[in-house]
């Protein structure tokens, strides 16, 4: 491999790292936005299921209530399937 080819490869790697550094904050912002949008949707569903007011809920509260709601749904399905 010639010196010119090696320098070209080093430059390409450097450009790739720089591009990643520039894109990372944008990608992270979009990821957080998706998470927050989904949490907002969960909040609306859980507030309706538990008949709560629209007060400020922490993200952990929303996730815990969602888990409880899904467990309730799952338990109800099991109860319906058991022959009496």
N, C-alpha and C positions, 0 to 999 in steps of 0.2 A: 504494500500500500504506500502510495506516495505521500509526501508531506502535505501536499495540497489537499488530497483526499482526506487525510486525518484531520486537518484543520477544518475542513468542511463538515465532517462528522461531529467534531467538538462544537462547532457553531450551531449545528442543528439541535444537538442536545441542550445547549444553552438556551436557544430560542424556545424549545419545548418546555423547559423548566420555567422560563419567564411567562409563557402563555398560561401554564398551570397556576402560577402565582396570581396572575391577573384574573383568571376565571374562578378560582376557588371561592372568593367572597360572594360572587354572583350565584354560584351553585349553592352555597350554604344559605344564602338569603332565600332562594327559591325553595329549598328543602324546608326551612323553618316556616315559610309561608304555607306550604302544603300541610305541614303538621298542624299549624294553627287553624287552617280552614277545616281540617278534619275534626279537630277538637271542638270547634264551634258547632259543627253539625252534630257531633255526639252530644254536646251540651243541650242543644235544642231537643234532641230525641229523649234524653234522660230527664230533662225538666218536665217534659210531657208525661213520661212514664211514671215518674215519682210525684207528679202533681206539685211541683215546687214553683216558687216565684222565680223571676229572672234575676235574682241577686247574683252578685259576683261570686263565681265558683273558681277555685284554683284548678289548675290542670290535673293535679293528682286526684282531686275530688271527682272531677268528671270521669277520669279513667276508672276509679274505684266504683263509682255508681254504675258505669257501663258494664263492668265485670259482674256486679251483683245482678243487674238487670238480665244479662245474658244467662247467668246461672239460674235465675228464676224461670226464664223461658225454657231452658234445658230441663229443669226439674219438672215443670208442668208437662212437657212432652212425655217424659218418662211416666208420670202419673197417669196420663191419658192412655198410654200404651199397655199398662199393666191391666190384665183382665181381672174383673171383680167377681 
